[in-house]
Amino acid sequence: VGDVRLMLKDLEGAEKAFRKALSIRLSAGAYDGIGQVLAEGNRVRTRQAIDYFRDALVRDPNYYEAYYHIAVAAWKLKDLDAKKAMDDIQKLTRDHEKKAEESIAKKTEEIMKL
């Protein structure tokens, strides 16, 4: 619900939906959603957004959307951390690609043994 409201630029409704989701379950997606809402605001709210994106990463260190949103928010603030955030995204992507390749190789090997 929060994502749809965010797409419709209903920021107040989106924030309420994400906060309700957080009250039910502390999920990376809900933290990231609140961060996206806050990032649409002024500099103070954008700085708060980065804290929510980081909370999302505490919940799920592989939640790559939060890395991206940190980079965008940092860029918006003209913050030098933007480059680090983009580097983190690239590293995470490479790590996922490597894990996927290893998993496929392992499954292929298992199938070949049959």
N, C-alpha and C positions, 0 to 999 in steps of 0.2 A: 504494500500500500504506500509506504514512504517513497519508494523509488518512482512510482507512478506520479505521485503528487509532486515530487522533485522535477520530473520531466515536464510537468504542466506548469512549472514555476510557482506552485502553491507552496511557498517556503514554510509558512506557518503550519499548514496541514502536514507537510512532510516531516517537520521537526516533531510535531505531536505524535505522528505515527512511529517514527524511529524511537522516540523516548518511551512510548508504550511498549515497543518491542524489547527495549532494554529492561523495562520493568519485569518482563516475562522471562527473558533469557539474555545474559550478557554475551552478545555475539559480536564478532568482528564487523559484520555487515551493518549492524545497527550503529555501532560507534562511527564507522566510516560514513554512514548516511547523515548522521548529525553533523559530522565534520563538513560534508559537502554543503549542507544547508548554511552552516556558519561561514564557509568560504565565499558564499555569495554576498556577504556583507562587507562592512568596512574593514580597515586594517586590524582593529582590535578583535573583531569576530574572526578574521582570517587567522590570526595568531592562535585563538582558541580552537579553531578548526584543526590546526596542526596537532594540538594535544589530543583531540579525539582520534585523528588518524593514527597517532602513536599508540593510543589505547587499543585500537583495532589490531595493531601489530603485536601487542602484548597477548591478546586473545588468540591470534593466529599469525605467527611470523611469516607465513607464506601467503598472506592476503595481499597479493601484488597490487590490487587497486589502491590500497592505502599508501604504498610507496609512490605510486603515480600522483595521487592527490597531494601528498606532501610536497612533491616536486613542483606541482602547479601552484600550490599556495605559496611556497617559498619564492618562486619566480615572481608571483604577483606582488610579494612584499619586497622584491629586489634583494632577496636574501642569498648569501653565498652558499647556503646549504642546498640550494636547488641542484647544483652539480652533483653533490654527494647523493642526493635522493635519486637522481637519474642513474648514477652509477650503481646504486643498490638495486634498481629495477633491472638493469642489464645483467647484473650478477645473478639475481634470482631467476631470470629467464634462462640464462645459461645452465644454472643448476637444475632447473626443471627439465630442460632438454636432455641433459646428461642422464638424469634419473629415468626419463622415459626411454631413452635408447638402451640403457642397462636392463630395464624391465622387459623390453621387447626382445632383446638378445636372450635373456633368461627363459622367457616363455617359448621362444623359438627352439632353444636347446632342449627344453622339456618335451616339446612336441616331436622333435627329431628322435628322441629316445623311445617313443611309442612304437 
